[in-house]
């Protein structure tokens, strides 16, 4: 998968199809609220599996009933790349099954 930095315009265009995701500085970020701590922990494990499958890992934070991600590509000098958007899309597809909002 391409690790070339994307332009802010391209990132914004792509994030339009990923509700709740935003460009913050040099990263894309998303926070989810879940119905319980157990649901949040389960989503965190699911995200960890996705990250291992993609061999691309975010900063991932588990709260009481929240999960927050922040991701950019170290191999691209800390820029946002296709790898980050692919990870965001996979997480966005998985989150509703855990009751995430």
DSSP file (Angstrom, degrees, kcal/mol; ACC not computed):
  #  RESIDUE AA STRUCTURE BP1 BP2  ACC     N-H-->O    O-->H-N    N-H-->O    O-->H-N    TCO  KAPPA ALPHA  PHI   PSI    X-CA   Y-CA   Z-CA
    1    1 A X              0   0    0      0, 0.0     2,-0.1     0, 0.0    82,-0.1   0.000 360.0 360.0 360.0 145.2    0.0    0.0    0.0
    2    2 A X        -     0   0    0      1,-0.1    81,-0.8    80,-0.0    80,-0.5  -0.352 360.0-172.6 -66.7 131.0    1.2    3.5   -0.9
    3    3 A X        +     0   0    0     79,-0.1     2,-0.3    78,-0.1    76,-0.1   0.004  43.3 126.7-110.8  26.4    3.1    5.4    1.9
    4    4 A X        -     0   0    0      1,-0.1    78,-0.5     0, 0.0    72,-0.1  -0.670  69.7-103.2 -82.1 137.1    3.2    8.6   -0.1
    5    5 A X        -     0   0    0     -2,-0.3     2,-0.3    76,-0.1    76,-0.2  -0.307  33.8-137.0 -59.5 140.4    1.9   11.7    1.8
    6    6 A X        -     0   0    0     74,-2.8    74,-0.3     1,-0.1     2,-0.1  -0.709  20.6-109.0 -95.8 151.0   -1.6   12.8    0.8
    7    7 A X     >  -     0   0    0     -2,-0.3     4,-2.6     1,-0.1     5,-0.2  -0.412  27.7-113.6 -73.6 154.9   -2.4   16.5    0.3
    8    8 A X  H  > S+     0   0    0      1,-0.2     4,-2.6     2,-0.2     5,-0.2   0.861 119.0  54.8 -56.0 -35.3   -4.8   18.1    2.8
    9    9 A X  H  > S+     0   0    0      2,-0.2     4,-2.2     1,-0.2    -1,-0.2   0.922 109.8  45.3 -64.3 -44.2   -7.4   18.5    0.0
   10   10 A X  H  > S+     0   0    0      2,-0.2     4,-2.4     1,-0.2    -2,-0.2   0.892 112.3  51.6 -67.1 -39.7   -7.2   14.7   -0.8
   11   11 A X  H  X S+     0   0    0     -4,-2.6     4,-2.8     2,-0.2    -2,-0.2   0.949 111.1  47.4 -61.5 -48.3   -7.4   13.8    2.9
   12   12 A X  H  X S+     0   0    0     -4,-2.6     4,-1.1     1,-0.2    -2,-0.2   0.902 111.5  51.5 -59.6 -42.0  -10.5   16.0    3.4
   13   13 A X  H  < S+     0   0    0     -4,-2.2     3,-0.4     1,-0.2     4,-0.3   0.926 114.0  43.4 -60.9 -44.9  -12.1   14.6    0.3
   14   14 A X  H >< S+     0   0    0     -4,-2.4     3,-1.4     1,-0.2    -2,-0.2   0.857 108.4  57.5 -71.2 -35.8  -11.5   11.0    1.6
   15   15 A X  H >< S+     0   0    0     -4,-2.8     3,-2.1     1,-0.3     6,-0.3   0.730  88.1  77.6 -68.8 -19.7  -12.6   11.8    5.1
   16   16 A X  T 3< S+     0   0    0     -4,-1.1    -1,-0.3    -3,-0.4    -2,-0.2   0.787  95.4  48.7 -58.9 -26.0  -16.0   12.9    3.8
   17   17 A X  T <  S+     0   0    0     -3,-1.4     2,-0.4    -4,-0.3    -1,-0.3   0.353 103.5  66.3 -95.0   5.9  -16.9    9.2    3.5
   18   18 A X  S X  S-     0   0    0     -3,-2.1     3,-2.0     3,-0.1    -1,-0.2  -0.698  81.8-150.1-125.8  78.5  -15.7    8.5    7.0
   19   19 A X  T 3  S+     0   0    0     -2,-0.4     3,-0.1     1,-0.3    -3,-0.1  -0.157  79.0  19.5 -53.3 137.1  -18.0   10.3    9.4
   20   20 A X  T 3  S+     0   0    0      1,-0.3    11,-0.3    10,-0.1     2,-0.3   0.144  95.5 114.3  90.6 -19.5  -16.5   11.3   12.7
   21   21 A X    <   +     0   0    0     -3,-2.0    -1,-0.3    -6,-0.3     2,-0.3  -0.632  43.5 179.1 -83.2 143.8  -12.9   11.1   11.4
   22   22 A X  E     -A   29   0A   0      7,-2.0     7,-2.6    -2,-0.3     2,-0.6  -0.983  33.6-115.1-144.3 153.4  -11.0   14.4   11.2
   23   23 A X  E     +A   28   0A   0     -2,-0.3     2,-0.5     5,-0.2     5,-0.2  -0.816  34.1 178.4 -86.7 121.3   -7.6   15.7   10.2
   24   24 A X  E >   -A   27   0A   0      3,-3.0     3,-1.4    -2,-0.6     2,-0.4  -0.927  60.8 -53.1-127.6 105.2   -5.9   17.2   13.3
   25   25 A X  T 3  S-     0   0    0     -2,-0.5    -2,-0.0     1,-0.2     0, 0.0  -0.526 122.8 -16.7  66.6-120.7   -2.4   18.5   12.6
   26   26 A X  T 3  S+     0   0    0     -2,-0.4     2,-0.3    53,-0.1    -1,-0.2   0.126 128.0  66.4-103.4  19.7   -0.5   15.7   10.9
   27   27 A X  E <  S-A   24   0A   0     -3,-1.4    -3,-3.0    45,-0.1     2,-0.4  -0.907  72.1-126.6-135.4 159.6   -2.9   12.9   11.9
   28   28 A X  E     -AB  23  71A   0     43,-2.4    43,-2.4    -2,-0.3     2,-0.3  -0.910  36.2-171.9-103.6 143.8   -6.4   11.6   11.4
   29   29 A X  E     +AB  22  70A   0     -7,-2.6    -7,-2.0    -2,-0.4     2,-0.3  -0.908  16.7 176.6-135.8 157.7   -8.4   11.0   14.5
   30   30 A X  E     - B   0  69A   0     39,-1.9    39,-2.9    -2,-0.3     2,-0.4  -0.936  10.3-160.3-159.3 139.3  -11.6    9.6   15.7
   31   31 A X  E     - B   0  68A   0    -11,-0.3     2,-0.4    -2,-0.3    37,-0.2  -0.966  10.1-161.8-119.6 141.6  -13.3    9.0   19.1
   32   32 A X  E     - B   0  67A   0     35,-3.1    35,-2.0    -2,-0.4     2,-0.4  -0.948   8.4-149.7-121.1 142.5  -16.1    6.5   19.7
   33   33 A X  E     - B   0  66A   0     -2,-0.4    68,-2.4    33,-0.2     2,-0.3  -0.937  21.2-168.2-107.5 135.7  -18.5    6.4   22.6
   34   34 A X        -     0   0    0     31,-3.2    66,-0.1    -2,-0.4    65,-0.1  -0.783  33.3-110.4-123.2 165.1  -19.8    2.9   23.5
   35   35 A X  S    S-     0   0    0     63,-0.4     2,-0.3    -2,-0.3    64,-0.1   0.685  93.7  -0.1 -71.8 -16.7  -22.5    1.5   25.8
   36   36 A X  S  > S-     0   0    0      1,-0.1     4,-1.9    29,-0.1     5,-0.1  -0.975  72.4-102.0-160.4 168.9  -20.2    0.1   28.4
   37   37 A X  H  > S+     0   0    0     -2,-0.3     4,-2.7     2,-0.2     5,-0.2   0.902 120.7  54.4 -65.1 -40.5  -16.6   -0.4   29.4
   38   38 A X  H  > S+     0   0    0      1,-0.2     4,-2.6     2,-0.2    -1,-0.2   0.918 108.0  49.1 -60.8 -43.3  -16.7   -4.0   28.2
   39   39 A X  H  > S+     0   0    0      2,-0.2     4,-2.3     1,-0.2    -1,-0.2   0.897 111.4  49.9 -63.1 -39.7  -17.9   -2.9   24.8
   40   40 A X  H  X S+     0   0    0     -4,-1.9     4,-2.2    24,-0.3    -2,-0.2   0.912 111.3  48.4 -65.0 -42.2  -15.1   -0.3   24.6
   41   41 A X  H  X S+     0   0    0     -4,-2.7     4,-2.1     2,-0.2    -2,-0.2   0.901 110.5  51.7 -64.5 -40.3  -12.6   -3.0   25.5
   42   42 A X  H  X S+     0   0    0     -4,-2.6     4,-2.3     1,-0.2    -2,-0.2   0.908 109.6  49.2 -63.4 -41.5  -14.0   -5.4   22.9
   43   43 A X  H  X S+     0   0    0     -4,-2.3     4,-2.8     2,-0.2    -1,-0.2   0.905 108.2  54.9 -63.6 -40.0  -13.7   -2.7   20.2
   44   44 A X  H  X S+     0   0    0     -4,-2.2     4,-2.3     1,-0.2    -2,-0.2   0.916 109.4  46.6 -59.2 -43.9  -10.1   -2.0   21.3
   45   45 A X  H  X S+     0   0    0     -4,-2.1     4,-2.0     2,-0.2    -1,-0.2   0.908 111.6  51.6 -64.7 -41.6   -9.2   -5.7   20.8
   46   46 A X  H  X S+     0   0    0     -4,-2.3     4,-2.2     1,-0.2    -2,-0.2   0.920 110.5  48.5 -61.5 -43.9  -11.0   -5.7   17.4
   47   47 A X  H  X S+     0   0    0     -4,-2.8     4,-2.9     1,-0.2    -1,-0.2   0.904 107.9  54.9 -63.0 -41.3   -9.0   -2.6   16.3
   48   48 A X  H  X S+     0   0    0     -4,-2.3     4,-2.1     1,-0.2    -1,-0.2   0.892 108.1  49.5 -59.6 -39.2   -5.8   -4.2   17.5
   49   49 A X  H  X S+     0   0    0     -4,-2.0     4,-2.4     2,-0.2    -1,-0.2   0.929 111.0  49.0 -65.3 -45.0   -6.6   -7.3   15.3
   50   50 A X  H  X S+     0   0    0     -4,-2.2     4,-2.3     1,-0.2     5,-0.2   0.931 110.5  51.5 -59.0 -45.9   -7.3   -5.0   12.3
   51   51 A X  H  X>S+     0   0    0     -4,-2.9     5,-2.0     1,-0.2     4,-1.1   0.900 109.9  48.6 -60.8 -41.5   -4.0   -3.1   12.9
   52   52 A X  H  <5S+     0   0    0     -4,-2.1     3,-0.2     2,-0.2    -1,-0.2   0.905 110.0  52.1 -65.0 -40.3   -2.1   -6.4   13.0
   53   53 A X  H  <5S+     0   0    0     -4,-2.4    -2,-0.2     1,-0.2    -1,-0.2   0.893 117.7  38.1 -60.7 -39.6   -3.7   -7.6    9.8
   54   54 A X  H  <5S-     0   0    0     -4,-2.3    -1,-0.2     2,-0.2    -2,-0.2   0.575 102.4-133.0 -86.1 -10.5   -2.8   -4.3    8.0
   55   55 A X  T  <5S+     0   0    0     -4,-1.1     2,-0.3    -3,-0.2    -3,-0.2   0.913  73.7 112.3  52.5  44.9    0.6   -4.1    9.8
   56   56 A X      < -     0   0    0     -5,-2.0     2,-0.4    -6,-0.2    -2,-0.2  -0.949  50.9-162.8-148.9 122.6   -0.2   -0.5   10.5
   57   57 A X        -     0   0    0     -2,-0.3    15,-0.3    15,-0.1     2,-0.2  -0.875   4.7-158.9-121.9 140.9   -0.8    0.7   14.0
   58   58 A X        -     0   0    0     -2,-0.4     2,-0.7    13,-0.1    13,-0.2  -0.514  38.8 -94.0 -99.9 171.0   -2.5    3.8   15.5
   59   59 A X  E     -C   70   0A   0     11,-3.1    11,-1.7    -2,-0.2     2,-0.5  -0.850  53.5-166.7 -79.8 122.9   -2.2    5.4   18.9
   60   60 A X  E     -C   69   0A   0     -2,-0.7     2,-0.5     9,-0.2     9,-0.2  -0.966  10.7-170.3-125.0 126.0   -5.2    3.7   20.6
   61   61 A X  E     -C   68   0A   0      7,-2.8     7,-2.4    -2,-0.5     2,-0.5  -0.971   7.4-157.8-125.3 127.5   -6.7    4.9   23.9
   62   62 A X  E     +C   67   0A   0     -2,-0.5     5,-0.2     5,-0.2     2,-0.2  -0.894  16.2 175.7-102.2 125.6   -9.3    3.0   25.9
   63   63 A X        -     0   0    0      3,-3.2   -23,-0.0    -2,-0.5   -22,-0.0  -0.447  53.0 -76.0-110.1-169.6  -11.4    5.0   28.4
   64   64 A X  S    S-     0   0    0      1,-0.2   -24,-0.3    -2,-0.2   -23,-0.2   0.960 124.5  -9.6 -56.0 -55.0  -14.3    3.9   30.6
   65   65 A X  S    S+     0   0    0    -25,-0.1   -31,-3.2   -26,-0.1     2,-0.3  -0.055 124.2  85.4-134.0  32.8  -16.7    3.8   27.6
   66   66 A X  E     -B   33   0A   0    -33,-0.2    -3,-3.2   -31,-0.1     2,-0.4  -0.950  50.0-164.1-134.2 154.3  -14.7    5.5   24.9
   67   67 A X  E     -BC  32  62A   0    -35,-2.0   -35,-3.1    -2,-0.3     2,-0.4  -0.995  12.8-171.1-134.8 131.2  -12.1    4.5   22.4
   68   68 A X  E     -BC  31  61A   0     -7,-2.4    -7,-2.8    -2,-0.4     2,-0.4  -0.977   1.2-167.8-127.0 139.4   -9.9    7.1   20.6
   69   69 A X  E     -BC  30  60A   0    -39,-2.9   -39,-1.9    -2,-0.4     2,-0.3  -0.931   8.8-179.3-124.1 148.7   -7.5    6.6   17.7
   70   70 A X  E     +BC  29  59A   0    -11,-1.7   -11,-3.1    -2,-0.4     2,-0.4  -0.961  18.0 175.6-144.1 126.7   -4.9    8.9   16.2
   71   71 A X  E     +B   28   0A   0    -43,-2.4   -43,-2.4    -2,-0.3     2,-0.3  -0.992  16.4 148.2-144.1 142.1   -2.9    7.7   13.2
   72   72 A X        -     0   0    0     -2,-0.4     2,-0.7   -15,-0.3     8,-0.2  -0.912  49.0 -95.1-152.5 175.3   -0.3    8.8   10.7
   73   73 A X  B > > -D   79   0B   0      6,-2.9     5,-2.0    -2,-0.3     3,-1.2  -0.861  22.0-167.3-107.0 112.3    2.4    7.0    8.8
   74   74 A X  G > 5S+     0   0    0     -2,-0.7     3,-1.8     1,-0.3    -1,-0.2   0.877  89.6  60.9 -61.1 -38.8    5.9    7.1   10.4
   75   75 A X  G 3 5S+     0   0    0      1,-0.3    -1,-0.3     2,-0.2   -72,-0.1   0.652 103.4  52.4 -65.3 -14.4    7.5    5.7    7.1
   76   76 A X  G < 5S-     0   0    0     -3,-1.2     3,-0.4     3,-0.2    -1,-0.3   0.014 130.7 -91.5-108.7  25.5    6.2    8.9    5.4
   77   77 A X  T < 5S-     0   0    0     -3,-1.8    -3,-0.2     1,-0.2    -2,-0.2   0.749  82.2 -54.5  74.1  23.3    7.7   11.3    7.8
   78   78 A X  S   <S+     0   0    0     -5,-2.0    -1,-0.2     1,-0.3    -4,-0.2   0.683 103.2 136.1  83.6  18.3    4.6   11.4   10.0
   79   79 A X  B     -D   73   0B   0     -6,-0.8    -6,-2.9    -3,-0.4     2,-0.4  -0.483  62.3 -99.1 -92.2 166.3    2.2   12.4    7.2
   80   80 A X        +     0   0    0    -74,-0.3   -74,-2.8    -8,-0.2     2,-0.2  -0.739  51.1 170.7 -85.3 132.8   -1.2   11.0    6.4
   81   81 A X    >>  -     0   0    0     -2,-0.4     4,-1.6   -76,-0.2     3,-0.6  -0.720  52.4 -85.2-131.1 179.6   -1.2    8.3    3.7
   82   82 A X  H 3> S+     0   0    0    -78,-0.5     4,-2.4   -80,-0.5     5,-0.2   0.837 123.3  64.0 -56.0 -35.1   -3.4    5.8    2.1
   83   83 A X  H 3> S+     0   0    0    -81,-0.8     4,-2.0     1,-0.2    -1,-0.2   0.896 102.2  48.4 -58.0 -41.4   -2.4    3.3    4.8
   84   84 A X  H <> S+     0   0    0     -3,-0.6     4,-2.5     1,-0.2    -1,-0.2   0.903 111.6  48.3 -67.7 -41.7   -4.1    5.6    7.4
   85   85 A X  H  X S+     0   0    0     -4,-1.6     4,-2.3     2,-0.2    -2,-0.2   0.855 109.6  53.1 -68.8 -34.3   -7.3    6.0    5.5
   86   86 A X  H  X S+     0   0    0     -4,-2.4     4,-2.0     2,-0.2    -2,-0.2   0.915 110.8  47.3 -65.2 -42.3   -7.4    2.2    4.9
   87   87 A X  H  X S+     0   0    0     -4,-2.0     4,-2.5    -5,-0.2     5,-0.2   0.931 111.3  51.1 -62.8 -45.6   -7.1    1.6    8.7
   88   88 A X  H  X S+     0   0    0     -4,-2.5     4,-2.7     1,-0.2    -2,-0.2   0.900 109.4  50.9 -59.4 -41.4   -9.8    4.3    9.3
   89   89 A X  H  X S+     0   0    0     -4,-2.3     4,-1.8     2,-0.2    -1,-0.2   0.903 110.5  48.5 -64.4 -41.5  -12.2    2.6    6.9
   90   90 A X  H  X S+     0   0    0     -4,-2.0     4,-1.6     2,-0.2    -2,-0.2   0.913 113.6  46.7 -65.3 -42.1  -11.7   -0.8    8.5
   91   91 A X  H  X S+     0   0    0     -4,-2.5     4,-2.6     1,-0.2    -2,-0.2   0.925 110.3  53.2 -65.5 -43.8  -12.3    0.6   12.0
   92   92 A X  H  X S+     0   0    0     -4,-2.7     4,-0.6     1,-0.2    -1,-0.2   0.855 110.0  48.6 -59.6 -35.4  -15.4    2.6   10.8
   93   93 A X  H  < S+     0   0    0     -4,-1.8     4,-0.3    -5,-0.2    -1,-0.2   0.836 116.2  42.6 -72.9 -32.9  -16.8   -0.7    9.4
   94   94 A X  H >< S+     0   0    0     -4,-1.6     3,-0.9     1,-0.1     4,-0.4   0.809  97.7  74.2 -83.7 -31.5  -16.2   -2.6   12.6
   95   95 A X  H ><>S+     0   0    0     -4,-2.6     3,-1.9     1,-0.2     5,-1.7   0.840  86.0  60.0 -58.9 -41.6  -17.2   -0.1   15.2
   96   96 A X  G ><5S+     0   0    0     -4,-0.6     3,-1.8     1,-0.3    -1,-0.2   0.836  95.4  63.7 -59.6 -31.0  -21.1   -0.3   14.8
   97   97 A X  G < 5S+     0   0    0     -3,-0.9    -1,-0.3    -4,-0.3    -2,-0.2   0.699 103.4  49.9 -64.7 -17.4  -21.1   -4.0   15.7
   98   98 A X  G < 5S-     0   0    0     -3,-1.9   -63,-0.4    -4,-0.4    -1,-0.3   0.343 123.5-104.5-100.0   3.3  -19.8   -3.0   19.1
   99   99 A X  T < 5 +     0   0    0     -3,-1.8    -3,-0.2    -4,-0.2    -2,-0.1   0.668  63.7 165.2  82.6  17.9  -22.5   -0.3   19.6
  100  100 A X      <       0   0    0     -5,-1.7    -1,-0.2     1,-0.1   -66,-0.2  -0.394 360.0 360.0 -72.6 143.3  -20.1    2.5   18.9
  101  101 A X              0   0    0    -68,-2.4    -1,-0.1    -2,-0.1   -67,-0.1   0.292 360.0 360.0-121.4 360.0  -21.4    6.0   18.2
